[in-house]
Amino acid sequence: MAIEVVWGQAPPTIAKSKQNVPILLALAQKHATLKPDSAVLCAGQALDLARHFRDTVAMLTALQLLGNQALNSAQHQKGLDYSLQRLTIHQTQRDTTGIVEVLNSMSLVFRQQRKFAEGSQLLREALQHLPNPDKTAELAGKTNNNIGSLYYMGANYDSAQFYFEKAYFYRLKTGQQIEIAKSLNNLGLIHKRRGNYAKALDNFMACKKILEKSTDSLMVTNTLDNIGDMYNLLDQPQLAKQYHLQGLNMARRAGSRDKVWDSYESLSETYAKLNDYKTAYRYAQLKNALKDSLYDEQNARQVGELKSKFDNEKKEKEIALLTKENQIKDLEAGVNERRNWFLFIALVLASGLALLAWSRFNLKNKANHLLEARNEEINQQKEELTAQRNDITEKSDKLTGALEELDKKNRDLFSSLNYAARIQGAILPRLSVIQQQLPDSFVFYRPKEIVSGDFYWFAHVPENEPDTVGKKSERLIIVAADCTGHGVPGAFMSLIGIKLLNNLVVLRNITDPEALLTALNQEVRTTLRQYETANRDGMDIGICVLHREWIAQPNDTCTSRVTHLEFAGARSPLVLVRGEELHEYKGNKISVGGDKEREDQGFAKQQIAVQPGDMCYLYSDGYQDQFGGDLDRKFMPRRLKALLLAHAAQPAAQQQAAFVHAFEAWQGDGPQIDDVLLLGFRVE
């Protein structure tokens, strides 16, 4: 018996035959991807028949299909209900392997809901059902790996590493090479997160060796990109380039546009490290172009979904109209049948039933009047349905046009913002320029939107020519600022701030931080006409000035030392870490521009004696104000200071990686609420 479910319609009534169960299950599996509604209907009927015939194997299969469809449509509670029904069957049969498999499936629901603690607790209970894991090594490896994944997603890397290593141990026993490669990849990710780049590279290399004969192109591509990332973190960009290029070729052959986008981004960063900015820019353009095409596809899918919805509604209206027309035909046929019957009786009984014939004639007239009234009502309904159908068609055309116009405006807007971001990025100082004077330094800069209201600035200002003993001095000026607003308004303010700093330092030779803040405050007020308007835009800014001396030596060499540091801030602090101690130098409680009522308070500089090895930090409030964590709260200044103190002894590149990871782990899936700027430099 062949059974086919038509998309958008209910399946036919299935006879209670045990032979129909496997047919329905096969149809459910066939439609699982492209026709999920049909898959659910078939699996549901298969489950009913399996229960009727007490076929537990078929019941388990149907419940698993229904659970998968529920998870795919984000119906988490329904997915858990189906899993609990499977769990009850396995417990009744005392099937420990089945119990563990179901608990693994249930953990996926908790993973989707980001309930990592509940999911890991469930899987630890699952391990208790495997009294001898060596005999079920494959299932033990899978369960331990899932526990490790939950801990990893919850940023508990110690526990994640413990369970990933147990999974690796059991998978070695099974000899399944692909699973062993997955465990090596997971261990590599753990070491990467913890800053053990050499160990991470060893794991990724071992994973690559196993996958040399694998046909899983996406997994191979991911491994090659991981190796490239490690070489970048180990300051070996030439090797990183080789592996990222291999990963790009593999991603192209696999047809994975997402992986191609990742490879473009990695290659752009790698060529930038190689100072090949032309090639880095080319890959950045390719990445942006691919991103735009992916965005276009998403819009096309949304329009397709709207059109599909309209077609379904249109089809339902046509079915309703056809039903009305069939009712008219049925009514007319019934009237004709009764009329013929009346004529037959009249002819047979004409002589003796004249009065009865007259009565029937009156009855027929009444029926005709009713029929005419019914026809008029049906014609009116038909006209209303036609008008509704025309109205829906008109609205659909307008909606399609509006969507196309909105899509064009979005593309134009994103194109303009991306171009503005490139201009803003070109104006900001390059990290390589800063590192020429301060080698152990970093900048963590992440706009909330495409362009940013935060900016940083750097200048190297020689003070005088060498004196008679061959000594000369110079100043290094480091600035971090947070302008009013973010996005486009903030970006305009950041461009004004950078232009004014260039004029004040380069043209007017103002290098004292107190005088520089005072002059910047006046220039912002003049530029924005704040003395004559209600404009209150401004910026919170911190300025550090390092005083450095160079002394010539008899052997034609020279030595340098930083004599002291000067700091002035407008609602912006400086944090200095020396050994195990953290010192915070707060700025004045007045912004540059904006605080017109408090202008007379002015700014004051602080002179700070520094020592070689001191680590200094300037930052905006975007990092500490980010919401996230288990309770969706702010990161807070105290947590940021503890993070700075914990990582200050590490090289700048490792510090930046640690700060980026901590920020992303805290943010989770939530939105970034503000621009983020955190820069650090070490006194050499």
C-alpha positions in Angstrom: 0.0 0.0 0.0 1.7 3.2 -1.2 1.0 6.3 1.0 2.1 9.8 0.1 1.5 13.0 2.3 0.8 16.2 0.3 2.5 19.3 1.6 0.1 21.5 3.5 -2.7 18.8 3.7 -3.5 16.2 6.3 -2.6 12.6 5.5 -5.4 10.2 4.5 -6.9 8.0 7.2 -4.7 5.0 7.7 -6.2 1.6 8.2 -5.1 -0.2 11.4 -2.7 -2.5 9.6 0.7 -3.3 11.1 2.2 -3.3 7.6 1.5 0.5 7.4 3.9 1.3 10.4 7.2 0.9 8.5 5.7 2.8 5.5 4.7 5.8 7.6 8.1 5.8 9.3 9.9 5.7 5.9 7.7 8.7 4.7 8.5 10.6 7.9 12.2 10.1 7.4 11.9 11.1 3.7 10.1 14.4 4.5 12.2 15.2 7.6 14.2 17.9 5.9 12.1 19.5 3.2 8.6 18.9 4.5 8.7 18.9 8.3 4.9 19.2 8.8 4.4 16.1 6.7 7.1 14.3 8.6 5.4 15.1 11.9 2.0 13.9 10.6 3.4 10.6 9.3 5.5 10.0 12.5 2.4 10.8 14.7 0.2 8.3 12.8 3.0 5.7 13.0 3.3 6.2 16.7 -0.5 5.7 17.1 -0.4 2.4 15.1 2.7 1.2 16.9 1.0 1.8 20.3 -2.1 -0.1 19.0 0.1 -3.1 18.1 2.5 -2.6 21.0 5.5 -2.4 18.7 8.0 -0.8 21.0 10.8 -0.7 18.4 8.6 1.3 16.1 7.4 3.5 19.0 11.0 4.4 19.8 11.7 5.3 16.2 8.6 7.4 15.8 9.3 9.2 19.1 12.9 10.0 18.1 11.7 11.4 14.7 9.1 13.6 16.5 11.7 14.7 19.0 14.1 15.7 16.3 11.5 17.7 14.5 10.5 19.5 17.7 14.1 20.4 18.4 14.6 21.7 14.8 11.6 24.0 15.3 12.9 25.2 18.7 9.9 23.5 20.6 12.1 22.6 23.5 9.4 21.4 25.9 7.8 19.2 23.3 11.2 17.7 22.4 11.8 16.9 26.1 8.3 15.3 26.4 9.1 12.9 23.5 12.5 12.1 25.0 10.9 11.3 28.4 8.5 8.9 26.7 11.5 7.1 25.1 13.2 7.1 28.4 10.2 5.4 30.1 10.2 2.6 27.5 14.0 2.0 27.9 13.6 2.0 31.7 10.8 -0.6 31.4 13.0 -2.8 29.2 16.0 -2.1 31.5 18.0 -1.1 28.4 20.9 0.8 29.9 22.4 1.7 26.5 19.1 3.1 25.4 18.8 5.1 28.6 22.2 6.7 28.1 21.4 7.5 24.4 18.1 9.3 25.4 19.9 11.3 28.1 22.5 12.4 25.5 19.6 13.5 23.3 18.0 15.4 26.2 21.3 17.2 26.9 21.1 18.8 23.4 17.9 20.5 24.5 19.6 22.0 27.5 22.5 23.0 25.2 20.1 24.9 22.9 18.6 26.6 26.0 22.1 27.5 27.3 21.4 25.6 30.5 24.9 24.2 30.7 24.8 23.2 34.3 21.6 21.2 34.0 22.8 19.5 30.8 26.1 18.4 32.4 24.4 17.1 35.5 22.1 15.0 33.4 25.0 13.5 31.5 27.0 12.8 34.7 23.9 10.7 35.8 24.0 9.0 32.4 27.5 7.8 33.1 26.3 6.0 36.2 24.2 3.7 33.9 27.5 2.5 32.3 29.0 0.3 35.1 31.7 -1.0 32.8 32.5 1.8 30.3 35.3 -0.3 28.7 32.6 -2.6 27.2 30.7 0.4 25.8 33.6 2.6 24.9 31.9 4.2 22.0 29.0 5.4 24.1 31.2 6.4 27.0 33.3 8.5 24.6 30.3 10.2 23.2 28.8 11.0 26.6 32.1 12.4 28.0 32.6 14.5 24.9 29.1 16.0 25.3 29.8 16.8 28.9 33.0 18.5 27.9 31.2 20.5 25.2 28.7 21.8 27.8 31.5 22.9 30.2 33.4 24.5 27.2 30.3 26.5 26.2 29.9 27.6 29.8 33.6 28.7 29.9 34.5 26.1 32.6 37.7 25.0 30.9 39.2 22.9 33.7 36.2 20.6 33.7 35.9 20.7 29.9 39.5 19.5 29.5 39.0 16.7 32.1 36.0 15.3 30.2 37.5 15.8 26.7 40.5 13.8 27.8 38.3 11.0 29.1 36.4 11.0 25.7 39.8 10.8 23.9 40.8 7.8 26.1 37.6 5.8 25.2 37.8 6.7 21.6 41.3 5.4 21.4 39.9 2.1 22.6 37.3 2.0 19.8 39.9 2.9 17.1 37.4 5.2 15.3 39.7 7.7 13.6 37.2 10.4 12.9 36.0 10.5 16.5 39.7 10.5 17.7 40.3 13.5 15.4 37.3 15.3 16.9 38.6 14.8 20.4 42.1 16.1 19.4 40.4 19.2 17.9 38.4 19.8 21.1 41.6 19.5 23.2 43.3 21.9 20.9 40.5 24.4 21.4 40.8 24.1 25.2 44.6 24.8 25.1 44.0 27.7 22.7 41.5 29.3 25.2 43.9 28.8 28.1 46.8 30.4 26.1 48.8 27.2 25.7 49.4 27.8 22.0 52.2 25.2 21.5 50.0 22.4 23.0 47.0 23.5 20.9 49.1 23.4 17.8 50.3 19.9 18.6 46.7 18.7 18.9 45.6 20.4 15.7 48.5 18.9 13.8 47.7 15.4 15.1 44.1 15.9 14.1 45.2 17.0 10.6 47.3 13.9 10.2 44.3 11.6 11.0 42.1 13.5 8.5 44.6 13.3 5.6 42.4 10.5 4.0 39.1 11.9 5.3 36.3 13.0 2.9 34.8 15.4 5.5 35.9 18.6 3.7 34.4 20.9 6.3 36.2 19.2 9.2 39.5 19.3 7.3 39.0 23.0 6.5 38.2 23.8 10.2 41.4 22.0 11.2 43.6 23.9 8.7 42.2 27.2 9.9 42.8 26.3 13.5 46.5 25.6 12.7 46.7 28.9 10.9 45.3 30.7 13.9 47.9 29.1 16.2 50.8 30.1 14.0 49.4 33.7 14.0 49.2 33.6 17.8 52.8 32.2 17.9 54.0 35.2 15.7 54.7 32.9 12.7 52.4 34.6 10.1 54.3 33.1 7.1 53.3 29.5 8.2 49.8 30.8 9.1 49.3 32.0 5.6 50.1 28.6 4.1 47.5 26.8 6.2 44.8 29.5 5.7 45.3 29.3 2.0 44.9 25.5 2.1 41.8 26.0 4.2 40.4 28.4 1.7 40.9 26.0 -1.2 39.3 23.2 0.7 36.3 25.4 1.7 35.8 26.4 -1.9 35.8 22.8 -3.1 33.3 21.9 -0.3 31.0 24.7 -1.4 30.8 26.1 2.1 30.3 29.8 1.8 30.4 30.3 5.6 33.9 28.6 5.8 35.1 30.6 2.8 34.0 33.8 4.7 36.0 32.6 7.8 39.1 31.9 5.6 38.9 35.4 4.0 38.8 37.0 7.4 41.8 34.9 8.7 43.8 35.7 5.6 43.1 39.4 5.9 44.5 39.3 9.5 47.5 37.2 8.5 48.6 39.4 5.6 48.2 42.4 7.9 50.7 40.7 10.3 53.0 40.3 7.3 52.7 44.0 6.6 51.2 43.1 3.2 48.3 45.5 3.6 47.3 45.5 -0.1 46.6 41.8 0.0 45.0 42.1 3.5 42.7 44.7 2.1 41.8 42.6 -0.9 40.8 39.7 1.3 38.8 42.1 3.5 36.9 43.2 0.4 36.2 39.6 -0.6 34.9 39.0 2.9 32.6 42.0 2.8 31.3 41.1 -0.7 30.5 37.6 0.4 28.8 38.9 3.5 26.6 41.1 1.4 25.7 38.2 -0.9 24.8 36.1 2.2 22.6 39.0 3.4 20.9 39.1 0.0 20.2 35.4 0.1 18.6 35.8 3.6 16.4 38.6 2.3 15.4 36.4 -0.7 14.5 33.6 1.6 12.3 36.0 3.7 10.5 37.2 0.5 10.1 33.6 -0.6 8.5 32.7 2.8 6.1 35.6 2.5 5.2 34.6 -1.1 4.6 31.0 0.0 2.4 32.2 2.8 0.4 34.3 0.3 0.1 31.4 -2.1 -1.2 29.1 0.7 -3.8 31.8 1.7 -4.8 32.2 -1.9 -5.2 28.4 -2.3 -7.4 28.3 0.8 -9.7 31.0 -0.6 -9.9 29.2 -3.9 -10.9 26.0 -2.1 -13.6 27.8 -0.1 -14.9 29.3 -3.3 -15.0 26.0 -5.1 -16.8 24.5 -2.1 -19.5 27.2 -2.4 -19.9 26.5 -6.1 -20.3 22.7 -5.4 -23.0 23.5 -2.8 -24.9 25.4 -5.5 -24.7 22.5 -7.9 -25.8 20.0 -5.3 -28.8 22.2 -4.3 -29.8 22.7 -8.0 -29.5 18.9 -8.6 -31.7 18.2 -5.6 -34.4 20.7 -6.8 -34.4 19.2 -10.2 -34.9 15.7 -8.8 -37.8 16.8 -6.6 -39.4 18.6 -9.6 -39.3 15.5 -11.7 -40.8 13.5 -8.9 -43.7 15.9 -8.5 -44.4 15.8 -12.2 -44.5 12.0 -12.2 -47.0 12.0 -9.3 -49.1 14.6 -11.0 -49.3 12.7 -14.3 -50.2 9.4 -12.5 -52.7 10.8 -10.0 -54.0 13.8 -12.1 -57.6 12.8 -12.0 -58.0 12.0 -8.3 -55.4 14.3 -6.7 -56.0 17.7 -8.3 -56.1 19.4 -4.9 -53.0 17.7 -3.8 -51.3 18.7 -7.1 -52.2 22.3 -6.5 -50.8 22.1 -3.0 -47.5 20.6 -4.3 -47.4 23.4 -6.9 -47.5 26.0 -4.1 -44.8 24.0 -2.3 -42.6 24.1 -5.4 -43.1 27.9 -5.7 -41.9 28.3 -2.2 -38.9 26.1 -2.8 -38.0 28.2 -5.9 -38.2 31.3 -3.8 -35.9 29.8 -1.2 -33.6 28.6 -4.0 -33.5 32.1 -5.5 -32.7 33.6 -2.1 -30.0 31.0 -1.5 -28.5 31.7 -4.9 -28.5 35.4 -4.3 -26.7 34.8 -1.0 -24.2 32.5 -2.6 -23.5 35.0 -5.4 -23.0 37.8 -2.9 -20.5 35.6 -0.9 -18.8 34.7 -4.2 -18.4 38.4 -5.0 -17.0 39.1 -1.5 -14.5 36.3 -1.9 -13.4 37.6 -5.3 -13.0 41.1 -3.8 -10.9 39.7 -0.9 -8.8 37.7 -3.3 -8.1 40.9 -5.4 -7.3 42.8 -2.3 -4.9 40.2 -1.1 -3.2 40.2 -4.5 -2.9 44.1 -4.4 -1.5 44.0 -0.9 1.0 41.3 -1.8 2.2 43.4 -4.8 2.7 46.4 -2.5 4.4 44.3 0.1 6.8 42.8 -2.5 7.6 46.3 -3.7 8.1 47.6 -0.2 10.5 44.7 0.6 12.5 45.4 -2.5 12.8 49.1 -1.6 13.7 48.2 2.0 16.3 45.7 0.8 17.9 48.3 -1.5 18.0 50.9 1.3 19.6 48.4 3.6 22.3 47.5 1.1 23.0 51.2 0.5 23.1 51.9 4.2 25.5 49.0 5.0 27.6 50.0 2.0 27.9 53.6 3.3 28.6 52.4 6.9 31.3 50.0 5.7 32.9 52.7 3.7 32.8 55.0 6.7 34.4 52.3 8.9 37.3 52.0 6.4 37.8 55.8 6.6 37.7 55.7 10.4 40.1 52.7 10.5 42.5 54.6 8.2 42.6 57.6 10.5 43.2 55.6 13.7 47.0 55.0 14.3 48.3 51.6 13.2 49.3 49.3 16.0 52.6 48.7 14.3 53.4 52.4 14.7 52.7 52.3 18.4 54.7 49.1 18.8 57.7 50.7 17.2 58.0 52.9 20.3 56.2 50.6 22.9 56.9 47.1 21.7 54.9 45.3 24.4 51.5 47.0 23.7 48.0 46.0 22.4 44.7 47.6 21.4 41.3 45.8 21.9 38.9 47.9 19.8 35.4 46.7 19.0 32.6 49.1 17.8 29.1 48.3 18.9 28.0 49.0 15.3 30.0 49.3 12.2 31.6 52.6 13.1 32.6 53.7 16.6 32.4 56.6 19.0 35.5 55.4 20.8 39.0 56.2 19.4 42.6 56.0 20.4 45.5 58.3 19.4 49.3 58.3 19.5 52.1 60.8 18.9 55.9 60.6 19.2 57.3 64.1 19.9 61.0 64.8 20.2 61.7 67.6 22.6 65.2 68.8 21.7 68.4 68.0 19.9 71.2 66.1 21.7 73.0 68.3 24.3 76.8 68.5 24.8 76.8 65.1 26.6 74.8 63.5 23.8 71.5 63.3 25.8 68.2 64.0 24.1 64.6 63.7 25.4 61.2 62.9 23.8 57.6 62.4 24.7 55.2 59.6 23.8 51.6 60.7 24.0 48.9 57.9 24.3 45.2 58.8 24.3 42.0 56.8 24.8 38.6 58.5 24.3 34.9 57.7 24.6 32.7 60.2 22.6 29.1 61.0 23.3 26.9 58.3 21.6 28.0 55.4 19.3 27.5 54.5 15.7 27.4 57.4 13.2 27.0 60.3 15.7 29.8 58.9 17.9 32.0 58.4 14.8 31.6 62.1 13.8 32.7 63.1 17.3 35.7 60.7 17.1 36.8 62.3 13.8 36.5 65.8 15.4 38.6 64.6 18.4 41.3 63.1 16.2 41.5 66.3 14.1 41.7 68.6 17.1 44.4 66.5 18.7 46.5 66.6 15.5 46.2 70.4 15.4 47.0 70.9 19.1 50.0 68.6 19.3 51.5 68.7 15.9 50.8 72.3 14.9 50.6 74.1 18.3 53.1 71.8 20.0 51.0 71.3 23.2 52.3 68.2 24.9 51.4 68.8 28.6 48.4 66.6 29.4 46.7 69.2 31.6 47.1 72.0 29.0 46.1 69.6 26.2 42.8 68.7 27.9 42.1 72.4 28.6 42.8 73.4 25.0 40.8 70.4 23.6 37.8 71.4 25.8 37.8 74.9 24.4 38.2 73.7 20.8 35.3 71.2 21.1 33.1 74.0 22.5 34.1 76.3 19.7 33.7 73.7 17.0 30.2 72.6 18.2 29.1 76.2 19.0 28.3 75.2 22.6 28.7 78.8 23.8 25.7 79.8 21.7 23.6 76.7 21.4 22.2 73.9 23.6 24.6 71.3 22.2 26.1 69.2 25.0 28.1 66.6 23.1 31.6 65.8 24.3 34.0 63.0 25.3 35.5 61.2 28.3 39.3 61.0 27.6 42.5 59.9 29.3 45.9 61.2 28.2 49.3 59.6 29.2 52.6 61.3 28.4 55.7 59.2 28.8 59.0 61.2 29.2 61.9 59.2 27.7 65.7 60.1 27.6 68.3 58.8 25.2 72.0 59.0 26.2 74.8 58.4 23.8 77.6 56.0 24.9 81.3 56.0 24.1 80.9 52.9 21.8 78.6 54.8 19.4 75.5 53.2 20.9 72.8 54.8 23.0 70.6 53.8 25.9 67.1 55.0 26.9 65.1 55.2 30.0 61.6 56.5 30.9 62.1 59.1 33.6 58.4 59.6 34.6 54.8 59.5 33.4 52.2 62.3 33.4 48.5 61.6 33.3 45.4 63.8 33.0 41.9 62.5 32.6 38.4 63.7 31.9 36.1 61.1 33.6 38.6 58.5 32.5 41.1 56.6 34.7 44.6 55.2 34.3 45.3 51.8 35.8 49.0 50.8 36.5 49.9 47.3 37.6 53.3 46.7 39.2 54.0 43.1 40.3 51.0 42.0 42.4 49.8 45.6 43.1 47.2 47.6 41.1 47.1 51.4 41.3 44.3 53.5 39.9 44.7 57.2 39.0 41.3 58.8 38.5 40.7 61.8 36.2 38.7 64.9 36.9 34.9 64.6 37.2 34.3 66.7 34.1 34.0 65.8 30.4 35.7 67.5 27.5 32.8 69.6 26.1 29.3 69.1 27.3 29.7 70.0 31.0 29.3 73.7 30.5 28.1 74.3 34.1 31.4 72.7 35.5 33.8 74.3 33.1 35.4 76.4 35.8 36.6 73.3 37.6 39.4 72.7 35.0 41.7 69.7 34.7 44.8 68.6 36.7 47.7 66.4 35.8 49.3 63.7 38.0 53.1 62.9 37.9 53.7 59.2 38.3 57.1 57.6 39.0 57.3 54.5 36.9 59.6 51.4 36.9 60.6 49.1 34.0 58.0 46.3 33.7 55.0 48.5 34.8 51.9 47.7 32.8 49.5 50.7 32.1 45.9 50.5 30.8 43.5 53.1 29.4 40.0 52.2 28.5 36.4 53.4 27.9 33.4 52.2 29.9 32.1 49.8 27.2 33.9 46.8 28.6 32.8 47.1 32.2 29.2 48.1 31.3 28.6 45.0 29.1 25.7 42.9 30.3 26.0 39.1 30.5 26.9 36.2 32.7 24.5 33.8 34.3 22.4 36.6 35.9 22.6 39.1 32.9 24.4 41.8 34.9 27.1 44.3 34.1 30.8 43.2 34.1 31.6 46.0 36.5 34.9 47.9 37.2 36.0 45.6 40.0 35.8 42.5 37.8 37.7 44.4 35.0 40.5 45.4 37.5 40.8 41.9 38.8 41.2 40.7 35.1 43.9 43.3 34.4 45.8 42.3 37.6 45.6 38.6 36.7 47.1 39.0 33.2 49.4 42.0 33.5 52.6 39.9 33.6 51.8 38.1 30.3 53.0 39.4 26.9 50.7 42.0 25.3 49.4 39.6 22.6 48.4 37.0 25.2 46.7 39.7 27.3 44.6 40.9 24.4 43.5 37.3 23.6 42.6 36.8 27.3 40.6 40.0 27.4 38.8 39.3 24.2 37.8 35.8 25.4 36.6 37.1 28.8 34.5 39.7 27.1 32.9 37.3 24.6 32.3 34.6 27.3 30.6 37.2 29.5 28.5 38.6 26.6 27.4 35.2 25.4 24.5 35.4 23.0 23.4 38.8 24.2 23.9 42.1 22.3 26.9 44.4 22.7 25.6 47.5 24.4 28.4 50.0 23.7 31.7 50.6 21.9 34.6 48.8 23.6 38.2 50.2 23.8 41.0 48.8 26.0 44.6 49.6 25.3 47.7 48.6 27.3 51.5 49.3 27.1 54.4 48.2 29.2 57.2 50.6 30.4 60.4 49.2 28.9 
